[in-house]
Structure formats: C-alpha cells, structure tokens
Amino acid sequence: MSELLELKKRLAKILIKKSYKEGDFTLSSGQKSNYYFDCRQSSLNAEGSWLIGKIFNILLKDYSIKGVGGMTMGADPLVSATTVISHEMNKALDGLLVRKEAKGHGTKQFVEGLVNFSEGDQVAMLEDVITTGGSVLKACKRIEDVGLKIAVIAIILDREQGGREILEKEGYKVISIFTRNELVELGK
C-alpha cells in the first residue's frame, strides 16, 4: 500500500471520529445538509494535525510554491501543520493567513506573513472543506491583491456541491484529499 493511501486512511478515521456528524444542518453557505464536517476538531488534534501537514506536503511536492496560505481561522491549523512538516521534509514552505477583516491598527493589512514572500511568488491555498468555494475564493483574491500568485487550492474535503467547479471556472487548479464518499469509505 502506498504511503499516501496509508496516511489518508489514518486521517479518515480521525476525521470520521472527531469531525464528521450526520443529522440536519445548515451550512455557512446557507445550504441544508444531512452531514456536517468540523475539521478543526481533527486539525487541532496532535495526530490529525501531523497527518494533515504530511498529506498536504505530499500532494503539493510537485508544485513550485514558496508557501501556503488560507483564511483565518479555519485554515490556521492547516497552514501551521503544513509549514512545520515542510521543514521536516527539507522543502520549507512559509505561511500566510488571510484575515476576514483588515487589521484595525498598525499596518491595517488583510494578509499576515508577507515578510517571508516577494511579489510574484506562487503559493498554495489551503481549505478544510468547500461547498460553494466562497471563503477560499475571497482568500485567493486577497492573496492576489498583495502580488502573489495562486498555484493550486488544496482542500481536505470536497463536498462535491459545486465549489470545485466554481473555483476552476475562476481559473484555479483544485486538489482535495477526500470527497465525502472517499472519506466515509476510508474512515470505516
């Protein structure tokens, strides 16, 4: 069995146990769903965090990127895990965090971590789950507004509800660790 598949199976078990709930939910997009995925419960778990960082590094190894970024607060543990593991793997990736609102004092910026980047650098955007893609699309625009380029958007769970297609229509390449069916199957 490949290393990636083994890591995905381990992560799926943690995600199913800690982050995946079935029932009647309203998502941040306003859509109704018969399941909810709260990735922070797993990404803030020591093993879950390590697995997410390791898997993202494996998936991103063939991209010429300087770093990874994402919308705070959901992507904070994803960015941290991925940057730390990248250092262990001798392919250091720096991190960026995109604020929902501009900082109210000091530099009043939307993006944190820019000191580690130069204009034109390519980055990967990280996201825990996409439904419509609205949150990560906003983060991508803010990253582009500061002069960086988006090489790829990497997602833990693609709900397969149109988000990937919206992001691809905007010109972004999208990869995911799991779809819902893959997650449930590997998490058994």
Accessible surface in RSA format (square Angstrom, percent):
REM  Atomic radii and reference values for relative SASA: ProtOr
REM  Chains: A
REM  Algorithm: Lee & Richards
REM  Probe-radius: 1.40
REM  Slices: 20
REM RES _ NUM      All-atoms   Total-Side   Main-Chain    Non-polar    All polar
REM                ABS   REL    ABS   REL    ABS   REL    ABS   REL    ABS   REL
RES MET A   1   149.57  77.5  60.49  40.0  89.09 212.1  76.31  64.9  73.26  97.1
RES SER A   2    68.09  57.5  50.76  67.7  17.33  39.9  53.47 113.9  14.63  20.5
RES GLU A   3   103.43  59.4  89.03  67.4  14.40  34.3  47.06  91.0  56.37  46.0
RES LEU A   4    49.47  27.5  47.63  34.1   1.84   4.6  47.63  33.4   1.84   5.0
RES LEU A   5    66.11  36.8  64.82  46.4   1.30   3.3  65.59  46.1   0.52   1.4
RES GLU A   6    76.91  44.2  76.91  58.2   0.00   0.0  36.19  70.0  40.73  33.3
RES LEU A   7     9.00   5.0   9.00   6.4   0.00   0.0   9.00   6.3   0.00   0.0
RES LYS A   8    36.59  17.9  36.59  22.5   0.00   0.0   3.63   3.3  32.96  35.1
RES LYS A   9    63.77  31.1  63.77  39.1   0.00   0.0  29.41  26.5  34.36  36.6
RES ARG A  10    90.97  38.2  86.68  44.2   4.29  10.2  34.11  46.6  56.86  34.5
RES LEU A  11     0.00   0.0   0.00   0.0   0.00   0.0   0.00   0.0   0.00   0.0
RES ALA A  12     0.00   0.0   0.00   0.0   0.00   0.0   0.00   0.0   0.00   0.0
RES LYS A  13   101.93  49.7  96.15  59.0   5.77  13.7  82.35  74.1  19.57  20.8
RES ILE A  14    19.64  11.2  18.43  13.7   1.21   2.9  19.64  14.1   0.00   0.0
RES LEU A  15     0.07   0.0   0.07   0.1   0.00   0.0   0.07   0.0   0.00   0.0
RES ILE A  16    50.15  28.5  43.74  32.6   6.42  15.5  43.74  31.5   6.42  17.4
RES LYS A  17   155.90  76.1 133.10  81.7  22.81  54.3  88.29  79.5  67.61  72.0
RES LYS A  18    70.72  34.5  60.85  37.3   9.87  23.5  25.54  23.0  45.18  48.1
RES SER A  19     0.55   0.5   0.00   0.0   0.55   1.3   0.51   1.1   0.05   0.1
RES TYR A  20    20.60   9.6  12.56   7.1   8.04  20.9  12.39   9.3   8.22  10.1
RES LYS A  21   101.38  49.5  98.38  60.4   3.00   7.2  80.60  72.5  20.78  22.1
RES GLU A  22   120.13  69.0  89.10  67.4  31.03  73.9  30.70  59.4  89.43  73.0
RES GLY A  23    38.55  47.5   0.00   N/A  38.55  47.5  32.68  89.7   5.87  13.2
RES ASP A  24   128.61  90.1  98.97  98.5  29.64  70.1  39.14  92.1  89.47  89.2
RES PHE A  25    57.31  28.7  51.84  32.1   5.47  14.2  57.31  34.7   0.00   0.0
RES THR A  26    80.54  57.3  53.93  54.7  26.61  63.4  43.30  58.2  37.24  56.3
RES LEU A  27    16.42   9.1  10.55   7.5   5.87  14.7  11.50   8.1   4.92  13.2
RES SER A  28   132.80 112.2  82.75 110.4  50.05 115.3  61.07 130.0  71.73 100.5
RES SER A  29    48.85  41.3   6.19   8.3  42.66  98.3  19.57  41.7  29.28  41.0
RES GLY A  30    50.16  61.9   0.00   N/A  50.16  61.9  29.86  81.9  20.31  45.5
RES GLN A  31    65.20  36.5  57.57  42.1   7.63  18.2  34.90  74.3  30.30  23.0
RES LYS A  32   144.61  70.5 124.13  76.2  20.48  48.8  88.55  79.7  56.06  59.7
RES SER A  33    14.64  12.4   2.12   2.8  12.52  28.8  12.01  25.6   2.63   3.7
RES ASN A  34    93.32  64.4  85.58  82.7   7.74  18.6  34.34  82.6  58.99  57.0
RES TYR A  35     8.34   3.9   8.34   4.7   0.00   0.0   7.64   5.7   0.70   0.9
RES TYR A  36    79.01  36.9  79.01  45.0   0.00   0.0  44.34  33.3  34.67  42.7
RES PHE A  37     8.75   4.4   0.64   0.4   8.11  21.1   0.64   0.4   8.11  23.2
RES ASP A  38    32.22  22.6  29.80  29.7   2.42   5.7   8.79  20.7  23.44  23.4
RES CYS A  39     1.64   1.2   0.86   1.0   0.78   1.8   0.72   1.8   0.92   1.0
RES ARG A  40    80.26  33.7  80.05  40.8   0.20   0.5   8.86  12.1  71.40  43.3
RES GLN A  41    98.05  54.8  86.60  63.3  11.44  27.2  18.68  39.8  79.37  60.2
RES SER A  42     0.00   0.0   0.00   0.0   0.00   0.0   0.00   0.0   0.00   0.0
RES SER A  43     3.06   2.6   1.40   1.9   1.66   3.8   0.75   1.6   2.32   3.2
RES LEU A  44   126.24  70.3  92.68  66.3  33.56  84.4  96.78  68.0  29.46  79.3
RES ASN A  45    42.37  29.2  35.42  34.2   6.95  16.7   9.06  21.8  33.30  32.2
RES ALA A  46    89.83  82.6  68.36 105.5  21.48  48.9  78.88 111.1  10.95  29.0
RES GLU A  47    77.73  44.6  70.54  53.4   7.19  17.1  31.14  60.2  46.59  38.0
RES GLY A  48     0.00   0.0   0.00   N/A   0.00   0.0   0.00   0.0   0.00   0.0
RES SER A  49    29.03  24.5  28.63  38.2   0.40   0.9  11.63  24.8  17.40  24.4
RES TRP A  50    94.06  37.7  89.43  43.3   4.63  10.9  82.39  43.9  11.67  18.9
RES LEU A  51     0.00   0.0   0.00   0.0   0.00   0.0   0.00   0.0   0.00   0.0
RES ILE A  52     0.27   0.2   0.27   0.2   0.00   0.0   0.27   0.2   0.00   0.0
RES GLY A  53     0.00   0.0   0.00   N/A   0.00   0.0   0.00   0.0   0.00   0.0
RES LYS A  54    38.82  18.9  38.82  23.8   0.00   0.0   5.35   4.8  33.47  35.7
RES ILE A  55     0.00   0.0   0.00   0.0   0.00   0.0   0.00   0.0   0.00   0.0
RES PHE A  56     0.12   0.1   0.12   0.1   0.00   0.0   0.12   0.1   0.00   0.0
RES ASN A  57     8.50   5.9   4.90   4.7   3.60   8.7   1.42   3.4   7.08   6.8
RES ILE A  58    25.15  14.3  22.01  16.4   3.13   7.6  22.01  15.9   3.13   8.5
RES LEU A  59    44.41  24.7  30.86  22.1  13.55  34.1  33.50  23.5  10.91  29.4
RES LEU A  60     1.47   0.8   1.23   0.9   0.24   0.6   1.44   1.0   0.03   0.1
RES LYS A  61   117.43  57.3 101.92  62.5  15.50  36.9  70.56  63.5  46.86  49.9
RES ASP A  62   122.40  85.7  87.39  87.0  35.01  82.8  37.09  87.3  85.30  85.1
RES TYR A  63    45.84  21.4  40.19  22.9   5.65  14.7  36.75  27.6   9.09  11.2
RES SER A  64    99.19  83.8  76.52 102.1  22.68  52.2  47.83 101.8  51.36  72.0
RES ILE A  65    16.74   9.5   0.00   0.0  16.74  40.4   2.03   1.5  14.71  39.9
RES LYS A  66    82.21  40.1  75.53  46.3   6.68  15.9  58.67  52.8  23.54  25.1
RES GLY A  67     0.00   0.0   0.00   N/A   0.00   0.0   0.00   0.0   0.00   0.0
RES VAL A  68     0.00   0.0   0.00   0.0   0.00   0.0   0.00   0.0   0.00   0.0
RES GLY A  69     0.00   0.0   0.00   N/A   0.00   0.0   0.00   0.0   0.00   0.0
RES GLY A  70     0.16   0.2   0.00   N/A   0.16   0.2   0.16   0.5   0.00   0.0
RES MET A  71    10.04   5.2   7.03   4.6   3.01   7.2   7.03   6.0   3.01   4.0
RES THR A  72    34.18  24.3  33.99  34.5   0.18   0.4  23.72  31.9  10.46  15.8
RES MET A  73   124.43  64.4 123.77  81.9   0.66   1.6  87.17  74.1  37.26  49.4
RES GLY A  74    13.80  17.0   0.00   N/A  13.80  17.0   8.62  23.6   5.19  11.6
RES ALA A  75     0.05   0.0   0.00   0.0   0.05   0.1   0.00   0.0   0.05   0.1
RES ASP A  76    39.13  27.4  38.47  38.3   0.66   1.6  17.57  41.3  21.56  21.5
RES PRO A  77    19.25  14.0  11.50  10.5   7.75  28.2  17.77  14.7   1.48   9.2
RES LEU A  78     0.41   0.2   0.29   0.2   0.12   0.3   0.41   0.3   0.00   0.0
RES VAL A  79     8.25   5.4   8.25   7.5   0.00   0.0   8.25   7.2   0.00   0.0
RES SER A  80    63.43  53.6  59.94  80.0   3.49   8.0  31.00  66.0  32.43  45.4
RES ALA A  81     8.59   7.9   0.99   1.5   7.60  17.3   8.18  11.5   0.41   1.1
RES THR A  82     0.00   0.0   0.00   0.0   0.00   0.0   0.00   0.0   0.00   0.0
RES THR A  83    28.82  20.5  24.79  25.1   4.03   9.6  13.33  17.9  15.49  23.4
RES VAL A  84    92.80  61.1  88.08  79.7   4.72  11.4  92.21  80.1   0.59   1.6
RES ILE A  85     7.26   4.1   7.26   5.4   0.00   0.0   7.26   5.2   0.00   0.0
RES SER A  86     0.24   0.2   0.24   0.3   0.00   0.0   0.00   0.0   0.24   0.3
RES HIS A  87   133.63  73.0 128.42  89.3   5.21  13.3  85.25  87.9  48.38  56.3
RES GLU A  88   114.34  65.6  84.57  64.0  29.77  70.9  40.31  78.0  74.03  60.4
RES MET A  89    69.82  36.2  44.08  29.2  25.73  61.3  51.88  44.1  17.93  23.8
RES ASN A  90   142.23  98.1 106.85 103.3  35.38  85.2  34.18  82.3 108.05 104.4
RES LYS A  91    78.54  38.3  73.54  45.1   5.00  11.9  77.72  70.0   0.82   0.9
RES ALA A  92    72.93  67.1  47.70  73.6  25.23  57.4  47.78  67.3  25.15  66.6
RES LEU A  93     7.71   4.3   2.98   2.1   4.72  11.9   2.99   2.1   4.72  12.7
RES ASP A  94    42.73  29.9  40.31  40.1   2.42   5.7   3.02   7.1  39.71  39.6
RES GLY A  95    20.36  25.1   0.00   N/A  20.36  25.1   7.35  20.2  13.01  29.1
RES LEU A  96     1.10   0.6   0.00   0.0   1.10   2.8   1.10   0.8   0.00   0.0
RES LEU A  97    54.77  30.5  54.63  39.1   0.15   0.4  54.63  38.4   0.15   0.4
RES VAL A  98     0.00   0.0   0.00   0.0   0.00   0.0   0.00   0.0   0.00   0.0
RES ARG A  99    75.50  31.7  75.50  38.5   0.00   0.0   7.90  10.8  67.59  41.0
RES LYS A 100   112.88  55.1 107.93  66.2   4.95  11.8  94.36  84.9  18.53  19.7
RES GLU A 101   135.44  77.8 130.35  98.6   5.09  12.1  53.43 103.3  82.01  67.0
RES ALA A 102    42.49  39.1  26.40  40.7  16.09  36.6  26.40  37.2  16.09  42.6
RES LYS A 103    47.95  23.4  43.24  26.5   4.71  11.2   9.35   8.4  38.60  41.1
RES GLY A 104    69.25  85.4   0.00   N/A  69.25  85.4  37.40 102.6  31.85  71.3
RES HIS A 105   122.26  66.8 118.80  82.6   3.45   8.8  90.77  93.6  31.48  36.6
RES GLY A 106    67.13  82.8   0.00   N/A  67.13  82.8  36.83 101.1  30.30  67.9
RES THR A 107    98.53  70.1  69.16  70.1  29.36  70.0  77.47 104.1  21.05  31.8
RES LYS A 108   132.94  64.9 119.51  73.3  13.43  32.0  62.86  56.6  70.08  74.6
RES GLN A 109    56.14  31.4  50.22  36.7   5.92  14.1  20.74  44.1  35.40  26.9
RES PHE A 110    73.72  36.9  69.92  43.3   3.80   9.9  69.92  42.4   3.80  10.9
RES VAL A 111     0.60   0.4   0.15   0.1   0.45   1.1   0.15   0.1   0.45   1.2
RES GLU A 112    46.12  26.5  45.41  34.4   0.71   1.7  26.04  50.4  20.08  16.4
RES GLY A 113    25.29  31.2   0.00   N/A  25.29  31.2  17.09  46.9   8.20  18.4
RES LEU A 114    49.77  27.7  42.85  30.7   6.91  17.4  43.04  30.2   6.73  18.1
RES VAL A 115   142.91  94.0 106.74  96.6  36.17  87.2 117.07 101.7  25.84  70.1
RES ASN A 116    67.31  46.4  55.41  53.5  11.90  28.6   8.81  21.2  58.49  56.5
RES PHE A 117    22.47  11.2   0.96   0.6  21.51  56.0   3.00   1.8  19.46  55.7
RES SER A 118    74.87  63.3  67.47  90.0   7.40  17.0  36.06  76.8  38.81  54.4
RES GLU A 119   154.74  88.8 121.60  92.0  33.15  78.9  38.65  74.8 116.09  94.8
RES GLY A 120    35.30  43.5   0.00   N/A  35.30  43.5  20.99  57.6  14.31  32.1
RES ASP A 121    34.05  23.8  28.65  28.5   5.39  12.8   5.14  12.1  28.90  28.8
RES GLN A 122    77.59  43.4  73.58  53.8   4.01   9.5   9.66  20.6  67.93  51.5
RES VAL A 123     0.00   0.0   0.00   0.0   0.00   0.0   0.00   0.0   0.00   0.0
RES ALA A 124     0.00   0.0   0.00   0.0   0.00   0.0   0.00   0.0   0.00   0.0
RES MET A 125     0.00   0.0   0.00   0.0   0.00   0.0   0.00   0.0   0.00   0.0
RES LEU A 126     0.66   0.4   0.00   0.0   0.66   1.7   0.00   0.0   0.66   1.8
RES GLU A 127    12.93   7.4  12.93   9.8   0.00   0.0   1.64   3.2  11.29   9.2
RES ASP A 128    18.22  12.8  18.22  18.1   0.00   0.0   0.28   0.7  17.94  17.9
RES VAL A 129    36.36  23.9  27.41  24.8   8.94  21.6  27.41  23.8   8.94  24.3
RES ILE A 130     3.41   1.9   1.10   0.8   2.31   5.6   3.08   2.2   0.33   0.9
RES THR A 131    16.80  11.9  12.75  12.9   4.05   9.7   5.52   7.4  11.28  17.0
RES THR A 132    46.27  32.9  43.41  44.0   2.86   6.8  29.90  40.2  16.37  24.8
RES GLY A 133     3.60   4.4   0.00   N/A   3.60   4.4   2.32   6.4   1.28   2.9
RES GLY A 134    41.32  51.0   0.00   N/A  41.32  51.0  33.28  91.3   8.04  18.0
RES SER A 135    59.59  50.4  45.84  61.2  13.75  31.7  41.85  89.1  17.74  24.9
RES VAL A 136     1.91   1.3   1.29   1.2   0.62   1.5   1.68   1.5   0.24   0.6
RES LEU A 137    35.84  20.0  35.84  25.6   0.00   0.0  35.84  25.2   0.00   0.0
RES LYS A 138   103.98  50.7  97.25  59.7   6.74  16.0  54.35  48.9  49.63  52.9
RES ALA A 139     0.12   0.1   0.12   0.2   0.00   0.0   0.12   0.2   0.00   0.0
RES CYS A 140     0.00   0.0   0.00   0.0   0.00   0.0   0.00   0.0   0.00   0.0
RES LYS A 141    85.15  41.5  84.87  52.1   0.28   0.7  61.39  55.3  23.76  25.3
RES ARG A 142    40.40  17.0  38.90  19.8   1.50   3.6   8.56  11.7  31.84  19.3
RES ILE A 143     0.00   0.0   0.00   0.0   0.00   0.0   0.00   0.0   0.00   0.0
RES GLU A 144    65.82  37.8  51.22  38.8  14.60  34.8  24.66  47.7  41.16  33.6
RES ASP A 145   120.67  84.5  83.71  83.3  36.96  87.4  28.23  66.4  92.44  92.2
RES VAL A 146    59.57  39.2  32.21  29.2  27.36  65.9  40.86  35.5  18.71  50.7
RES GLY A 147    20.54  25.3   0.00   N/A  20.54  25.3  18.41  50.5   2.13   4.8
RES LEU A 148     5.67   3.2   2.63   1.9   3.04   7.6   2.63   1.8   3.04   8.2
RES LYS A 149   121.75  59.4 120.20  73.8   1.55   3.7  70.98  63.9  50.77  54.1
RES ILE A 150    26.21  14.9   1.05   0.8  25.16  60.6   1.05   0.8  25.16  68.3
RES ALA A 151    22.67  20.8   5.68   8.8  16.99  38.6  10.81  15.2  11.86  31.4
RES VAL A 152     0.19   0.1   0.00   0.0   0.19   0.5   0.19   0.2   0.00   0.0
RES ILE A 153     0.00   0.0   0.00   0.0   0.00   0.0   0.00   0.0   0.00   0.0
RES ALA A 154     0.21   0.2   0.21   0.3   0.00   0.0   0.21   0.3   0.00   0.0
RES ILE A 155     0.13   0.1   0.00   0.0   0.13   0.3   0.00   0.0   0.13   0.4
RES ILE A 156     0.01   0.0   0.01   0.0   0.00   0.0   0.01   0.0   0.00   0.0
RES LEU A 157     0.02   0.0   0.02   0.0   0.00   0.0   0.02   0.0   0.00   0.0
RES ASP A 158     3.41   2.4   3.41   3.4   0.00   0.0   0.00   0.0   3.41   3.4
RES ARG A 159    14.25   6.0   4.86   2.5   9.39  22.4   1.45   2.0  12.81   7.8
RES GLU A 160   103.08  59.2  73.68  55.7  29.40  70.0  27.91  54.0  75.17  61.4
RES GLN A 161    70.91  39.7  45.76  33.4  25.15  59.9  29.38  62.5  41.53  31.5
RES GLY A 162    27.06  33.4   0.00   N/A  27.06  33.4  22.71  62.3   4.35   9.7
RES GLY A 163     0.26   0.3   0.00   N/A   0.26   0.3   0.01   0.0   0.25   0.6
RES ARG A 164    56.81  23.9  56.59  28.8   0.22   0.5  22.84  31.2  33.97  20.6
RES GLU A 165   103.95  59.7  98.03  74.2   5.92  14.1  61.46 118.9  42.48  34.7
RES ILE A 166    77.97  44.4  76.05  56.7   1.92   4.6  77.66  55.9   0.32   0.9
RES LEU A 167     0.00   0.0   0.00   0.0   0.00   0.0   0.00   0.0   0.00   0.0
RES GLU A 168    80.26  46.1  65.09  49.2  15.17  36.1  24.67  47.7  55.59  45.4
RES LYS A 169   186.29  90.9 150.59  92.4  35.69  85.0 103.70  93.3  82.59  88.0
RES GLU A 170    87.34  50.1  60.58  45.8  26.75  63.7   6.71  13.0  80.63  65.8
RES GLY A 171    67.47  83.2   0.00   N/A  67.47  83.2  34.43  94.5  33.04  74.0
RES TYR A 172    17.02   7.9  10.75   6.1   6.28  16.3  12.73   9.6   4.29   5.3
RES LYS A 173   109.47  53.4  98.30  60.3  11.17  26.6  65.33  58.8  44.14  47.0
RES VAL A 174     5.24   3.4   0.00   0.0   5.24  12.6   0.00   0.0   5.24  14.2
RES ILE A 175    31.10  17.7  28.60  21.3   2.50   6.0  31.10  22.4   0.00   0.0
RES SER A 176    26.87  22.7   5.56   7.4  21.31  49.1   0.22   0.5  26.65  37.3
RES ILE A 177     1.31   0.7   0.00   0.0   1.31   3.2   0.97   0.7   0.35   0.9
RES PHE A 178     0.11   0.1   0.11   0.1   0.00   0.0   0.11   0.1   0.00   0.0
RES THR A 179    24.59  17.5  24.59  24.9   0.00   0.0  19.89  26.7   4.70   7.1
RES ARG A 180    57.19  24.0  57.19  29.2   0.00   0.0  15.24  20.8  41.94  25.4
RES ASN A 181   110.83  76.4 105.91 102.4   4.91  11.8  29.31  70.5  81.52  78.8
RES GLU A 182    77.65  44.6  73.48  55.6   4.18   9.9  30.72  59.4  46.93  38.3
RES LEU A 183     0.07   0.0   0.07   0.0   0.00   0.0   0.07   0.0   0.00   0.0
RES VAL A 184    51.38  33.8  49.52  44.8   1.86   4.5  49.52  43.0   1.86   5.0
RES GLU A 185   107.49  61.7  99.66  75.4   7.84  18.7  42.23  81.7  65.26  53.3
RES LEU A 186    32.19  17.9  27.16  19.4   5.03  12.7  29.33  20.6   2.86   7.7
RES GLY A 187    11.58  14.3   0.00   N/A  11.58  14.3   0.66   1.8  10.92  24.4
RES LYS A 188   162.77  79.4 114.31  70.1  48.45 115.4 107.68  96.9  55.09  58.7
END  Absolute sums over single chains surface
CHAIN  1 A     9209.4       7251.5       1957.9       4963.2       4246.2
END  Absolute sums over all chains
TOTAL          9209.4       7251.5       1957.9       4963.2       4246.2
